[in-house]
Amino acid sequence: MAEHASTFKPSLSLVDATMVVAGSMIGSGIFIVSSDITRNVGSAGWMIAVWLITGFMTITAAVSYGELSGMFPKAGGQYVYLKEAFNPLAGFLYGWSFFAVIQTATIAAVAVAFSRYTAYLIPELGETNILLTIGKLKISAAQVLAIALIVFLTYTNTKGIKGGKIIQTTFTTVKLLSLFGLIILGFLLVKHSFWSENWQTGMNATHLQQDDKGNFIKDGQWLPIGGTALIGAIAAAMVGSIFSSDSWNNVTFIAGEIKNPKRNIGLSLFLGTLIVTVIYVTANLMYLNVLPLSHIAYPEGERVAVAAATSIFGEIGAYVIAVMIMISTFGCNNGLILAGARVYYTMAKDGLFFKKTGTLNKNAVPEFALWIQAAMAGILCLSGSYGDLLDMIAFVAVLFYAITIIGIFILRKKRPDAERPYKAFGYPVLPIIYIILALVFSVFLIQMKPLYAGIGLGIVLTGVPLYYIAVRNKKA
């Protein structure tokens, strides 16, 4: 067998592609972030509204991307779309941000979540078990486990797309069935329903009292909010729901390995995002049934799903959720790792990333790209908390989604006769609504959480000089 393959092998079916979409989206977020959402908006109606707005944005963006995936059915996805709609600099800024924070920080955050819930079963693997101290840097057993998970899944994916496909389809199927089961049992088995009590809050938005640093006070008062303050609260709340719904676009990065990509990518985007949106909304309705709103806002150890499962199953419920989240985050990270490396591969083919990244190994996968992605994600595991990573990822990712959808309008003008197996659903109204919502979210997130949104924007802008350095080296 040759040392290097020359092209990707199209071996993923529509079902496989849909499992990549759904599996990459469902990680740890749905089990955790509803607490922060509740603290920000303080009512059952607005809690569900946040998830519905996010679901609408996600599905709208996904079906809009269907048009782009049909036009450019090749590896690289969003990087390619931005390059074709705008210019190579726009594509590079996305690819650089993808490597520096969007994909690698998501991999790190999901791996850390895997560690947190493993520690629920094996306390020695928790964040409180400090293994090494280097100056101000403290390395815990949880961080080491997170890095070990990334290394293991990266190694598995260097052995070819088939192994990654099996892991993805198996783990995604298990977590979809588990989540549906948990939701149904939450309505059938719970001893005391808080449904009527929680819905008395209706759409009366409130948020918990905050201290001078902007942190919520656990036993503080619930204060009414409205007007622009409500928009800001919704934007802050949506950080968690958007993180939980992100990575749906990962399937576009592996277009070169999907059978009939012009048809199957767009269809998998729609099916995957629809399935996940239904799960997320119904899971939150289940939370409202089994827990009082105050316990959703402040569950034991920030684990709203654990509190819900304990209410349903008793003490064993905590272990049920811990295992579910381990399965969910394991499968989610596999999808993220599998797909992400294809972006760096395509950038390298354009002469805009490390040359070695643009080669395939004998198993027809970009092995070097996989390993540098793992290294970057490992570094991010050692820095920043879960929440900090969420703020950076949400801001940068949504900003690029909006810019990419603007690219649909540009390409309609630039290439009116190009083949479009799919056309953006609801064009131009729904794409415009998405762009407006995304930009409003981004502006208010900068106001609400300026530090980490600012860091995210700074990372994007550092790509400008790096692009010109890459172009100069390419010419040389």
C-alpha positions in Angstrom: 0.0 0.0 0.0 1.2 3.5 -0.8 2.5 5.6 2.0 0.1 8.4 1.1 -3.4 8.4 -0.4 -4.1 11.0 -3.1 -7.8 11.7 -2.4 -10.4 11.2 0.2 -12.6 8.1 0.0 -16.4 8.8 -0.3 -17.7 6.3 2.2 -20.3 8.1 4.4 -24.0 7.6 3.7 -26.9 10.0 4.4 -27.4 8.3 7.8 -23.7 8.6 8.6 -23.7 12.3 7.7 -26.9 12.9 9.8 -25.2 11.2 12.7 -22.2 13.5 12.3 -24.5 16.5 12.5 -26.5 15.4 15.5 -23.5 13.7 17.2 -21.3 16.8 16.9 -24.1 19.0 18.3 -25.1 17.0 21.3 -22.3 17.0 23.8 -22.6 18.2 27.4 -24.5 21.5 27.0 -28.1 20.2 27.2 -27.3 18.5 30.5 -25.8 21.7 32.0 -26.5 25.1 30.5 -30.3 25.4 31.3 -29.2 26.6 34.7 -27.4 29.7 33.4 -30.3 30.4 31.0 -32.8 30.3 33.9 -30.6 32.6 36.0 -30.5 35.1 33.1 -34.2 35.2 32.1 -36.0 33.7 35.2 -39.2 32.4 33.7 -40.4 29.1 32.2 -41.7 31.0 29.1 -38.4 32.8 28.4 -36.3 29.7 29.2 -38.2 27.8 26.4 -38.1 30.8 24.2 -34.3 31.0 24.3 -34.1 27.3 23.1 -36.8 28.0 20.4 -34.9 31.1 19.1 -31.7 29.1 19.1 -33.4 26.2 17.3 -34.9 28.5 14.7 -31.5 30.2 14.1 -29.7 26.8 13.9 -32.2 25.2 11.4 -32.3 28.4 9.3 -28.6 28.6 9.1 -28.3 24.8 8.3 -30.8 24.9 5.5 -29.1 28.1 4.1 -25.8 26.2 4.2 -27.5 23.5 2.1 -27.3 25.8 -0.9 -23.6 26.4 -0.3 -22.8 22.8 0.2 -24.5 21.9 -3.1 -22.5 24.5 -4.9 -19.2 23.5 -3.3 -19.4 19.8 -2.4 -15.7 19.4 -1.3 -13.7 19.2 1.9 -13.3 22.4 3.9 -17.0 23.5 4.1 -17.3 27.0 5.6 -13.7 27.9 4.8 -14.4 27.2 1.1 -17.8 29.1 1.2 -16.2 32.3 2.6 -13.3 32.1 0.2 -15.6 31.8 -2.8 -18.2 34.4 -1.6 -15.7 37.0 -0.4 -12.0 36.4 -0.9 -9.1 34.2 0.4 -8.6 36.5 3.4 -12.1 35.9 4.6 -11.7 32.2 4.3 -8.3 32.3 6.1 -9.7 34.4 9.0 -12.3 31.7 9.5 -9.9 28.9 9.2 -7.4 30.5 11.6 -10.3 31.2 14.1 -11.5 27.7 13.7 -8.0 26.4 14.6 -7.4 28.9 17.4 -10.7 28.8 19.2 -13.9 27.6 17.4 -13.1 23.9 16.9 -10.2 23.4 19.3 -11.9 25.2 22.2 -15.1 23.2 21.6 -13.1 20.0 21.7 -11.4 21.1 24.9 -14.7 22.2 26.6 -16.4 18.9 25.6 -13.4 16.9 26.9 -13.4 18.8 30.2 -17.1 18.0 30.5 -16.4 14.3 29.9 -13.8 14.5 32.8 -16.2 16.2 35.1 -18.8 13.5 34.8 -16.3 10.7 34.9 -15.2 12.1 38.2 -18.8 11.7 39.4 -18.2 7.9 39.2 -14.4 8.0 40.0 -13.8 11.0 42.3 -10.0 10.7 42.0 -10.3 11.9 38.4 -11.9 15.2 39.4 -10.8 18.8 39.2 -9.9 19.0 42.9 -7.2 16.3 42.5 -4.2 18.5 41.6 -1.4 16.4 40.1 1.1 19.1 39.2 1.7 22.8 40.0 3.9 24.9 37.7 3.9 28.5 39.0 0.2 29.6 38.9 -0.7 26.8 36.6 -2.4 23.8 38.4 -2.9 20.7 36.4 -5.7 18.4 37.7 -6.5 14.8 37.1 -9.6 16.0 35.1 -7.5 18.0 32.7 -5.1 15.0 32.2 -8.1 12.8 31.5 -9.5 15.4 29.0 -6.2 15.5 27.1 -6.0 11.7 27.2 -9.5 11.5 25.6 -8.5 13.9 22.8 -5.3 11.9 22.1 -7.2 8.6 22.0 -9.9 9.8 19.6 -7.3 11.5 17.5 -5.3 8.3 17.2 -8.4 6.3 16.3 -9.2 8.8 13.5 -5.7 8.6 12.0 -6.6 4.9 11.2 -9.2 5.9 8.6 -12.7 7.2 8.3 -14.3 3.8 8.8 -13.3 3.6 12.5 -14.5 7.2 13.1 -17.7 6.5 11.3 -18.5 3.4 13.5 -17.8 5.3 16.7 -19.9 8.3 15.6 -22.9 6.3 14.5 -22.9 4.0 17.5 -22.4 6.7 20.2 -24.9 9.1 18.5 -27.6 6.4 18.3 -27.1 5.5 21.9 -27.3 9.1 23.2 -30.3 9.9 21.0 -32.2 6.9 22.4 -31.0 7.7 26.0 -32.2 11.3 25.7 -35.6 10.4 24.3 -36.0 7.8 27.1 -35.0 10.3 29.8 -37.5 12.9 28.4 -40.4 10.4 28.3 -39.7 8.9 31.7 -39.5 12.5 33.1 -43.2 12.9 32.3 -44.2 9.3 33.2 -42.3 8.5 36.4 -41.8 11.7 38.4 -43.5 11.6 41.8 -44.2 15.4 42.0 -44.8 17.6 38.9 -43.8 21.3 39.1 -45.3 22.0 35.7 -48.2 24.3 36.8 -46.1 26.0 39.4 -43.3 26.8 36.9 -45.6 28.0 34.2 -47.1 30.6 36.5 -44.0 32.6 35.7 -45.2 32.7 32.1 -43.3 35.3 30.1 -42.5 37.5 33.1 -38.7 37.9 32.6 -36.6 38.3 35.7 -33.0 37.6 36.6 -31.2 36.9 39.8 -29.6 39.7 41.7 -25.9 40.2 40.8 -22.9 41.4 42.8 -20.5 44.2 41.8 -18.6 41.8 39.5 -21.7 40.7 37.6 -21.9 37.3 39.3 -25.3 36.0 40.2 -26.1 35.8 44.0 -27.5 32.4 44.7 -30.0 33.4 47.3 -30.5 36.9 45.9 -33.8 38.4 44.7 -35.3 37.9 41.3 -35.5 41.3 39.7 -37.9 42.1 36.8 -36.3 43.0 33.4 -37.6 44.5 30.2 -36.6 46.5 27.1 -33.0 46.5 26.0 -32.0 44.8 29.3 -34.2 41.9 28.3 -32.5 41.6 24.9 -29.1 41.7 26.7 -30.3 39.0 29.1 -31.5 36.8 26.3 -28.1 37.2 24.5 -26.3 36.2 27.7 -28.6 33.3 28.1 -28.1 32.1 24.5 -24.4 31.6 25.0 -25.2 28.2 26.5 -27.9 27.2 24.1 -25.8 28.3 21.1 -22.8 26.3 22.3 -25.1 23.3 22.8 -26.4 23.7 19.3 -23.1 24.5 17.6 -21.0 22.3 15.4 -23.9 21.3 13.1 -21.7 22.6 10.2 -19.0 19.9 10.8 -20.6 17.7 8.2 -19.6 20.3 5.5 -15.9 19.9 6.3 -16.0 16.2 5.3 -17.8 16.7 2.0 -15.0 14.8 0.2 -15.9 11.6 2.2 -19.7 11.7 1.7 -21.5 9.8 -1.0 -23.6 12.0 -3.3 -22.5 15.2 -1.4 -24.7 17.6 -3.4 -27.8 15.9 -2.1 -26.8 14.3 1.2 -25.0 17.2 2.9 -28.0 19.6 2.7 -30.4 16.9 3.7 -28.2 15.8 6.6 -27.9 19.4 7.8 -31.7 19.7 7.9 -32.5 16.3 9.5 -29.7 16.6 12.1 -30.5 20.1 13.3 -34.3 19.3 13.4 -33.7 16.2 15.5 -31.5 18.0 18.0 -33.8 21.0 18.3 -36.7 18.8 19.1 -34.7 16.9 21.7 -33.4 20.2 23.3 -36.8 21.8 23.6 -38.5 18.7 24.9 -35.6 18.1 27.4 -36.2 21.6 28.8 -39.9 21.0 29.0 -39.1 17.8 31.0 -36.8 19.9 33.4 -39.8 22.2 34.0 -41.9 19.2 34.9 -39.6 17.5 37.4 -37.8 20.5 39.1 -38.9 23.8 40.5 -37.5 26.8 38.6 -35.2 27.7 41.5 -33.7 24.2 41.4 -33.2 24.5 37.6 -31.3 27.8 38.2 -29.2 26.3 41.0 -29.0 22.5 40.9 -26.5 20.5 42.8 -23.0 21.3 41.3 -24.4 23.0 38.3 -25.7 19.7 37.0 -29.4 20.3 36.1 -29.7 16.9 34.4 -28.4 15.1 37.5 -31.0 16.9 39.6 -33.7 16.0 37.1 -32.7 12.3 36.9 -32.4 12.1 40.7 -36.0 13.4 40.9 -37.1 10.7 38.4 -35.0 7.7 39.4 -33.9 8.5 43.0 -30.2 8.4 44.0 -29.2 6.1 41.0 -30.3 8.9 38.7 -27.0 10.8 39.2 -25.1 7.8 37.9 -27.5 7.3 35.0 -26.8 10.9 33.9 -23.1 10.7 34.5 -22.9 7.6 32.1 -25.1 9.3 29.6 -22.9 12.4 29.5 -19.8 10.3 29.2 -21.3 8.6 26.2 -22.6 11.9 24.8 -19.3 13.8 25.1 -17.2 10.9 23.9 -19.2 10.6 20.7 -19.4 14.4 20.3 -15.7 14.8 20.5 -15.1 12.1 18.0 -17.3 14.0 15.5 -15.5 17.3 16.2 -12.0 15.7 15.9 -12.9 13.8 12.7 -14.3 16.8 10.9 -12.1 19.6 12.1 -8.9 18.4 10.6 -10.3 18.6 7.0 -10.4 22.4 7.2 -6.7 22.7 7.9 -6.1 20.2 5.1 -8.0 22.3 2.6 -6.2 25.5 3.8 -2.8 23.8 3.4 -3.8 22.8 -0.2 -4.3 26.6 -0.8 -0.9 27.3 0.6 -2.3 29.0 3.7 -1.4 26.5 6.4 1.5 24.2 7.4 2.4 22.3 4.2 2.5 18.9 5.9 -1.2 19.5 6.9 -2.2 19.1 3.3 -1.1 15.4 3.0 -3.2 12.3 3.5 -1.7 9.2 5.2 -2.1 5.7 3.8 -5.6 5.5 5.4 -6.7 8.6 3.3 -7.0 10.9 6.3 -5.0 14.1 7.2 -3.0 12.6 10.1 -0.7 15.7 10.7 -3.8 18.0 10.7 -5.4 15.7 13.3 -2.4 15.8 15.6 -1.9 19.6 15.5 -5.6 20.0 16.3 -5.1 17.7 19.2 -2.1 19.7 20.5 -4.0 23.0 20.3 -7.1 21.5 22.1 -4.8 20.0 24.7 -3.3 23.4 25.5 -6.8 24.9 25.8 -7.7 22.1 28.3 -5.1 23.6 30.6 -6.3 27.2 30.3 -9.7 28.9 31.0 -12.8 27.5 32.6 -15.7 25.9 30.8 -17.7 29.2 30.9 -14.9 31.3 29.5 -14.5 28.9 26.5 -18.2 29.1 25.9 -18.2 32.9 25.7 -15.3 32.9 23.2 -16.7 30.1 21.0 -20.3 31.5 20.9 -19.3 35.0 19.8 -16.8 34.0 17.1 -18.9 31.1 15.7 -22.1 33.1 15.4 -20.3 36.0 13.8 -18.9 33.8 11.1 -22.2 32.0 10.6 -23.8 35.5 9.9 -21.0 36.5 7.5 -21.2 33.1 5.7 -25.0 33.5 5.1 -24.3 37.0 3.8 -22.1 35.1 1.3 -25.3 33.5 -0.1 -26.6 36.9 -1.2 -23.2 37.7 -2.8 -22.9 34.4 -4.6 -26.5 34.9 -6.0 -25.2 38.1 -7.6 -21.7 36.9 -8.6 -22.7 33.4 -9.9 -26.4 33.5 -10.8 -26.1 30.6 -13.2 -24.1 28.3 -10.9 -25.6 24.9 -10.2 -27.7 24.9 -6.9 -29.1 21.5 -6.1 -30.6 23.1 -3.0 -31.7 26.7 -2.6 -31.7 28.4 0.8 -35.2 27.8 2.3 -37.2 31.0 2.7 -34.7 33.1 0.8 -34.3 36.0 1.2 -36.5 36.5 4.3 -35.2 33.7 6.6 -31.5 34.3 5.9 -32.0 38.0 6.6 -33.8 37.3 9.9 -30.9 35.0 10.9 -28.3 37.6 10.0 -30.2 40.2 12.1 -30.6 37.9 15.1 -26.9 36.8 14.9 -25.6 40.4 14.8 -27.9 41.5 17.7 -26.6 38.5 19.7 -23.0 39.4 18.9 -23.4 43.1 19.8 -25.2 42.4 23.1 -22.7 39.6 24.0 -19.9 42.1 23.7 -21.7 44.4 26.1 -22.7 41.7 28.5 -19.4 39.7 28.5 -16.8 42.1 27.0 -13.6 40.3 28.2 -14.0 36.9 26.5 -16.0 38.2 23.5 -13.2 40.7 23.1 -10.6 37.9 23.3 -12.5 36.0 20.7 -12.6 39.0 18.3 -8.9 39.6 19.0 -8.0 36.1 18.0 -9.9 36.6 14.7 -8.0 39.9 14.0 -4.6 38.3 14.7 -5.3 36.3 11.6 -4.9 39.3 9.3 -1.0 39.6 9.6 -0.8 35.8 9.7 -2.6 35.7 6.3 -0.1 38.1 4.7 2.8 36.1 6.1 1.3 32.9 4.7 0.8 34.6 1.3 4.4 35.9 1.2 5.7 32.4 2.1 3.5 30.9 -0.6 5.0 33.2 -3.2 8.5 32.5 -2.0 
